[in-house]
C-alpha cells in the first residue's frame, strides 16, 4: 500500500506477522525531517523503516519506532537528503489494529 502525506490510514496485522507500506518523497531543499506516527488500538505493534530494503524487518531496518506513552509509536528521520522511497513494516507481536 502506498501512503500519502498527512493522510491517516487504518489497518491490522496478524500475530507475529508483518504488513508492508511505502511512500516516496521528491527532492525538497526545505525538508529536514520525516515523522511517522502510529496509534495501536488493539494489540502490540512496532514500525520498522528502510530506504534500502523493500521488506524491512526487526533485524534489517534503518529506523524503528519508539513508544510514546501507552499506545503511540513514533519514528523521526533526520537527514539532509530525504528524497527517495521509504519502505515501512508494521510487525504485530499479537493481532493488532492501528
ZADO-1210 file (C-alpha; in nm, 4 decimals, padded with zeros to 6 digits):
<atoms>
<atom x="00.0000" y="00.0000" z="00.0000" code="UNK" pos="1"/>
<atom x="00.1344" y="00.3444" z="-00.0890" code="UNK" pos="2"/>
<atom x="00.0909" y="00.6056" z="00.1828" code="UNK" pos="3"/>
<atom x="00.0201" y="00.9736" z="00.1216" code="UNK" pos="4"/>
<atom x="00.1412" y="01.2696" z="00.3251" code="UNK" pos="5"/>
<atom x="-00.0896" y="01.3742" z="00.6096" code="UNK" pos="6"/>
<atom x="-00.3446" y="01.1032" z="00.5166" code="UNK" pos="7"/>
<atom x="-00.4001" y="00.8638" z="00.8074" code="UNK" pos="8"/>
<atom x="-00.4907" y="00.5017" z="00.7428" code="UNK" pos="9"/>
<atom x="-00.6376" y="00.2179" z="00.9480" code="UNK" pos="10"/>
<atom x="-00.5276" y="-00.1431" z="00.9156" code="UNK" pos="11"/>
<atom x="-00.4409" y="-00.4564" z="01.1103" code="UNK" pos="12"/>
<atom x="-00.1742" y="-00.7219" z="01.1218" code="UNK" pos="13"/>
<atom x="-00.1868" y="-01.0785" z="01.2475" code="UNK" pos="14"/>
<atom x="00.0052" y="-01.2351" z="01.5355" code="UNK" pos="15"/>
<atom x="00.3799" y="-01.2496" z="01.4551" code="UNK" pos="16"/>
<atom x="00.3220" y="-01.1037" z="01.1060" code="UNK" pos="17"/>
<atom x="00.4392" y="-00.8060" z="00.9026" code="UNK" pos="18"/>
<atom x="00.2269" y="-00.5668" z="00.6955" code="UNK" pos="19"/>
<atom x="00.4155" y="-00.3517" z="00.4402" code="UNK" pos="20"/>
<atom x="00.3699" y="00.0038" z="00.3127" code="UNK" pos="21"/>
<atom x="00.5763" y="00.2588" z="00.1228" code="UNK" pos="22"/>
<atom x="00.5904" y="00.6279" z="00.0419" code="UNK" pos="23"/>
<atom x="00.8079" y="00.8364" z="-00.1888" code="UNK" pos="24"/>
<atom x="00.9363" y="01.1884" z="-00.1273" code="UNK" pos="25"/>
<atom x="01.0540" y="01.4096" z="-00.4082" code="UNK" pos="26"/>
<atom x="01.3515" y="01.6369" z="-00.3530" code="UNK" pos="27"/>
<atom x="01.2690" y="01.9368" z="-00.1330" code="UNK" pos="28"/>
<atom x="01.5576" y="02.1535" z="-00.0086" code="UNK" pos="29"/>
<atom x="01.3445" y="02.2769" z="00.2827" code="UNK" pos="30"/>
<atom x="01.2555" y="01.9315" z="00.4166" code="UNK" pos="31"/>
<atom x="01.4759" y="01.8196" z="00.7048" code="UNK" pos="32"/>
<atom x="01.2614" y="01.5656" z="00.8921" code="UNK" pos="33"/>
<atom x="01.0076" y="01.2919" z="00.8396" code="UNK" pos="34"/>
<atom x="00.7722" y="01.1838" z="01.1169" code="UNK" pos="35"/>
<atom x="00.5819" y="00.8565" z="01.1099" code="UNK" pos="36"/>
<atom x="00.3276" y="00.8034" z="01.3871" code="UNK" pos="37"/>
<atom x="00.1112" y="00.5023" z="01.4614" code="UNK" pos="38"/>
<atom x="-00.1567" y="00.4600" z="01.7250" code="UNK" pos="39"/>
<atom x="-00.2237" y="00.0974" z="01.8151" code="UNK" pos="40"/>
<atom x="-00.5871" y="00.0498" z="01.9123" code="UNK" pos="41"/>
<atom x="-00.5593" y="-00.3177" z="01.9964" code="UNK" pos="42"/>
<atom x="-00.2596" y="-00.5478" z="02.0441" code="UNK" pos="43"/>
<atom x="00.1093" y="-00.4620" z="02.0234" code="UNK" pos="44"/>
<atom x="00.2746" y="-00.3464" z="01.7001" code="UNK" pos="45"/>
<atom x="00.6009" y="-00.1713" z="01.6071" code="UNK" pos="46"/>
<atom x="00.7244" y="00.0178" z="01.2986" code="UNK" pos="47"/>
<atom x="01.0429" y="-00.0643" z="01.1016" code="UNK" pos="48"/>
<atom x="01.1566" y="00.1606" z="00.8122" code="UNK" pos="49"/>
<atom x="01.4240" y="00.1309" z="00.5438" code="UNK" pos="50"/>
<atom x="01.5259" y="00.3098" z="00.2244" code="UNK" pos="51"/>
<atom x="01.7459" y="00.0203" z="00.1145" code="UNK" pos="52"/>
<atom x="01.5341" y="-00.2849" z="00.1994" code="UNK" pos="53"/>
<atom x="01.1925" y="-00.3186" z="00.0317" code="UNK" pos="54"/>
<atom x="01.0715" y="-00.5515" z="00.3093" code="UNK" pos="55"/>
<atom x="01.2306" y="-00.4312" z="00.6341" code="UNK" pos="56"/>
<atom x="01.2233" y="-00.6495" z="00.9443" code="UNK" pos="57"/>
<atom x="01.3161" y="-00.6191" z="01.3114" code="UNK" pos="58"/>
<atom x="01.6687" y="-00.7224" z="01.2168" code="UNK" pos="59"/>
<atom x="01.7034" y="-00.5388" z="00.8820" code="UNK" pos="60"/>
<atom x="01.5976" y="-00.1745" z="00.9064" code="UNK" pos="61"/>
<atom x="01.7409" y="00.1751" z="00.9279" code="UNK" pos="62"/>
<atom x="01.4848" y="00.3198" z="01.1686" code="UNK" pos="63"/>
<atom x="01.2423" y="00.1730" z="01.4204" code="UNK" pos="64"/>
<atom x="00.9641" y="00.3094" z="01.6361" code="UNK" pos="65"/>
<atom x="00.9915" y="00.4389" z="01.9873" code="UNK" pos="66"/>
<atom x="00.6885" y="00.4028" z="02.2103" code="UNK" pos="67"/>
<atom x="00.5397" y="00.7371" z="02.3129" code="UNK" pos="68"/>
<atom x="00.3064" y="00.6800" z="02.6036" code="UNK" pos="69"/>
<atom x="00.0852" y="00.3740" z="02.6107" code="UNK" pos="70"/>
<atom x="-00.0458" y="00.3333" z="02.2557" code="UNK" pos="71"/>
<atom x="00.1531" y="00.5575" z="02.0178" code="UNK" pos="72"/>
<atom x="00.4678" y="00.4647" z="01.8243" code="UNK" pos="73"/>
<atom x="00.6848" y="00.7305" z="01.6600" code="UNK" pos="74"/>
<atom x="00.9739" y="00.7355" z="01.4112" code="UNK" pos="75"/>
<atom x="01.1741" y="01.0510" z="01.3310" code="UNK" pos="76"/>
<atom x="01.4056" y="01.0553" z="01.0307" code="UNK" pos="77"/>
<atom x="01.6537" y="01.3437" z="01.0104" code="UNK" pos="78"/>
<atom x="01.8698" y="01.3757" z="00.7003" code="UNK" pos="79"/>
<atom x="01.9990" y="01.6355" z="00.4579" code="UNK" pos="80"/>
<atom x="01.8697" y="01.4290" z="00.1636" code="UNK" pos="81"/>
<atom x="01.5257" y="01.2893" z="00.2392" code="UNK" pos="82"/>
<atom x="01.4264" y="01.2268" z="-00.1235" code="UNK" pos="83"/>
<atom x="01.3560" y="00.8665" z="-00.2132" code="UNK" pos="84"/>
<atom x="01.1263" y="00.5760" z="-00.1403" code="UNK" pos="85"/>
<atom x="01.0788" y="00.4608" z="00.2174" code="UNK" pos="86"/>
<atom x="00.9564" y="00.1115" z="00.2990" code="UNK" pos="87"/>
<atom x="00.7612" y="00.0571" z="00.6199" code="UNK" pos="88"/>
<atom x="00.6920" y="-00.2676" z="00.8011" code="UNK" pos="89"/>
<atom x="00.4416" y="-00.2895" z="01.0837" code="UNK" pos="90"/>
<atom x="00.5039" y="-00.6003" z="01.2931" code="UNK" pos="91"/>
<atom x="00.2313" y="-00.7386" z="01.5166" code="UNK" pos="92"/>
<atom x="00.3614" y="-00.9098" z="01.8279" code="UNK" pos="93"/>
<atom x="-00.0061" y="-01.0002" z="01.8716" code="UNK" pos="94"/>
<atom x="-00.3053" y="-00.9417" z="01.6464" code="UNK" pos="95"/>
<atom x="-00.3041" y="-00.5612" z="01.6254" code="UNK" pos="96"/>
<atom x="-00.5207" y="-00.2865" z="01.4841" code="UNK" pos="97"/>
<atom x="-00.3759" y="00.0553" z="01.4169" code="UNK" pos="98"/>
</atoms>
